């Protein structure tokens, strides 16, 4: 089976340039590319039995021992904002964890590191994850990072001509292969009767800045960007035609990926990891000033940029694994012809929702009257049934 997913990896690498945060990504302190990578199969969705979630980790912490987790990130990216915030606020340490944020040059490197036992969690990417799972890799999706995020950009001259998917007929659309927004858009074009390469042409470029340049020069009529590049496009004189969330609400984007081996060895630590992330989520909801300041310090980005990424831009913080949304996106990719032949995809084994669920239960045990946690608990069954 491993041979099968390695062959799938070659397929993905042949198609993929940069990921949701490509070279020169303003979300990163360094110019690190999110390229291709894979996800995997899961451990099932049954909750843990016996010891309550995270108890062993907390017991070790009380004894002065902390469970180590290595988490990947591309440079100083704040796309995995709740992971960064939890780390910078010291929440991981308080939950009995020793978390290292390790720089990766690509999603492929991160998921390969997980496969080799050198990394535990990668909170970025979803397209390669689904592709590799479908080819039988050993990775597992256990949580969420963001949803939506994609934006369609146009010139001032085309702002009235291109307002939605129905206006794509006869147009050239610039995109970056692993960005999710253009795949949702392509699928909506197909559903509305357009044939790719005949009625609408999607042209894959090497990065979001290249998309901006193509639209600016008129070699593309419209382009899709992500990871804060909408703000960059606006500063360069372009306009946002629409956000992908306008035409596909709650469109899935970056997820958290681990492996069956990590789950078997460190499940309690992964629950504690999600507990810390949920604590960061509450801070994000209730203390905007501290959230922005901490992420500015980590990334070296401006207050305007961080606020755009977290509060006023198109990206939505999405902690829930959202198994149903992942399944929907798999079907989008399949319908678009983006899943290699021989798929062994099974969403029930590809996504383990129980780790996040246990973390959410632990947080509700601590704060039973918290409105934000109650809201997350209410939507969990709908997202993961």
Secondary structure as UniProt FT lines:
FT   HELIX           2..15
FT   TURN            23..24
FT   TURN            26..27
FT   TURN            53..54
FT   HELIX           55..62
FT   TURN            63..64
FT   STRAND          67..73
FT   TURN            75..76
FT   TURN            79..80
FT   HELIX           81..89
FT   HELIX           91..94
FT   TURN            95..96
FT   STRAND          97..103
FT   HELIX           107..115
FT   TURN            116..117
FT   STRAND          121..122
FT   HELIX           127..134
FT   TURN            135..136
FT   STRAND          138..144
FT   STRAND          146..148
FT   STRAND          151..154
FT   HELIX           156..158
FT   TURN            159..161
FT   HELIX           165..168
FT   TURN            169..170
FT   STRAND          172..176
FT   TURN            177..178
FT   HELIX           180..191
FT   TURN            192..193
FT   TURN            197..199
FT   STRAND          200..205
FT   HELIX           208..217
FT   STRAND          222..225
FT   TURN            227..228
FT   HELIX           229..235
FT   TURN            236..237
FT   STRAND          239..243
FT   HELIX           244..247
FT   TURN            249..250
FT   STRAND          255..259
FT   HELIX           260..286
FT   HELIX           288..299
FT   HELIX           303..307
FT   HELIX           308..312
FT   STRAND          315..317
FT   HELIX           323..336
FT   HELIX           347..350
FT   HELIX           354..366
FT   TURN            368..369
FT   HELIX           371..384
//
